[in-house]
Amino acid sequence: YVWPGPYDLLEDEYTVSTVLGDFIEPCSAPVLPGIRLAAAEWLRTAYHDMATHNVSTGLGGLDASIGFETDRPQNIGSAMNDSLNFFVSLQSRTSSMSDIIALAAVLVVKSCGGPGIPYRPGRIDATEAGPATVPEPQQDLATHISMFASQGFNVTEMIGLVACGHTIGGVHQVDFPFTIENSITDSNPDGIVHFDDTFATFDNHIASQWISGQSVDPIAVGFNATTNSDARIFAADGNATMSGFASNPDHFQSQCGSLFERMVNTVPNSVHLADVLEPLPVKPHRLSLAVTDGSLVLAGQIRIFSTSAEAAAASPDDMPVTLRWTDRNGKTNATYAASLTADFPPTTSLWGSLYFFNAKIVLDAGLGISSFVIDYAFDPSSPLIHGDNGGGGFPLQDIAFFQSNQFCTNITTGDTSVTAMIRNDMGPIGDAYIEYTFGVSQPGTVVLRQVTVRTALTRVGNSSLPLYDEYTALLDLGGFPTITNIVTDLVAEIGQKTYTDVFTLSPGFC
Ligand code: HEM
């Protein structure tokens, strides 16, 4: 896709993982010191959410209904709400909780050393609980076979899903006292017993230890035979699937990749997922126009991503990166260019090499800007790569735009306001308003519900730049703290034309 796109926020989190990355990179990162692996909790949450799917009715699936189901014994423990509470800050009009649950699973598997799973956004959050169809360890094999069949997985696939899921994390005594005993200590307050000897690595040890008779999986070889569901499941086809996994690590990885891809894409039939999201090679990052001290300024960052060996070896300080813009009349000029400087420290991506470059360009307000391209190379002696956003350049519109550094909550009054700049020489201004979407809490789940409100923009007066007038609007967030992303559309009708600008941001303080 090209920028801007409806899934920009998810693409950012997929590529840069600013919010989720810290908790799952490395895979062994605990939620709290000594307690629970975030990676394992998030992967388990994805399966439990998906497990409400029914292939006959087409209802349920990965739809964040799990938020309404956390009081059920089958979802025992804090993992589900712990996970959702992490994910809430990423929710927005364009990033549903269910898309975030799926994204988290994809990032976890990759971060733990597993396969790259193609990620498709577009999930829609449920408004109520689904059926109680998550398997529990004390149930018998016939029950599990029929539960997985309802979810769309045959016996071989059931064995695969369980083995692939149980290659990280383990079972906690605090939640499963009938399965685990004598494991709670000062350094292990939840009494976790791991599924295999590499509990924070996505590898085939869950299978090789099982086949070689050295399994430590507490729901395969635990003292309570009733809750040894992994043993019943692993042996359900005479150990054929587990033997295949044990003898061939690559086969394990590829099977887990395709099974988990199906797992995260198991959604209600009414939901149609978008195309696979992949990191954009060049993307603006919090780049926006502003009227600052009497000038029109383009400021923010440009992100450059690549999977090439040359990119991996690059030193960002030596990379030539030039932003070339086109003015409002569609004209280019050799002087419409600025070199960008590398941002420090470098950022990482699970998928390849990633570098950020800072832009702060004072534009001629009379000539303005309508788009730009980025010419760059990973090595100063290599030919330049032309980053033109699929051919058309990166579009910008300088007639009516948000002043993003003035989107903030007043510390004293608690009021959140937005400031916009609108050209005053383009004809009479008709309607000028913002439409903003934000999350509000709802009963029965920690998942937020998105609400959209429209508010007129009010002219404050002339800005520090005579060509632009300053407008403002007060947001009504219903007293909700501004922890979440707010997607705001600005619409201004000027001289028979409609100009729009959109940004997604959680407001700062002012
Ligand atoms: C018959 C099916 C299944 C049963 C009975 C089952 C049972 C369990 C149990 C009892 C735990 C311990 C939870 C805790 O103490 O916090 C657990 C953990 C886990 N399960 Fe499953 N599970 C099943 C299938 C799956 C599948 C298909 C996945 C795939 C993603 C999965 C992923 C996980 C993960 C990652 C953990 C570790 C959680 C942690 O360490 O916090 N499980 N499972």
Residues whose N, C-alpha, C, O or C-beta is under 5 A from the ligand:
A	BS01	HEM	L37 A40 E41 L43 R44 Y47 G77 P135 E136 P137 H144 L161 V162 G165 H166 I168 G169 G170 V171 H172 D175 S229
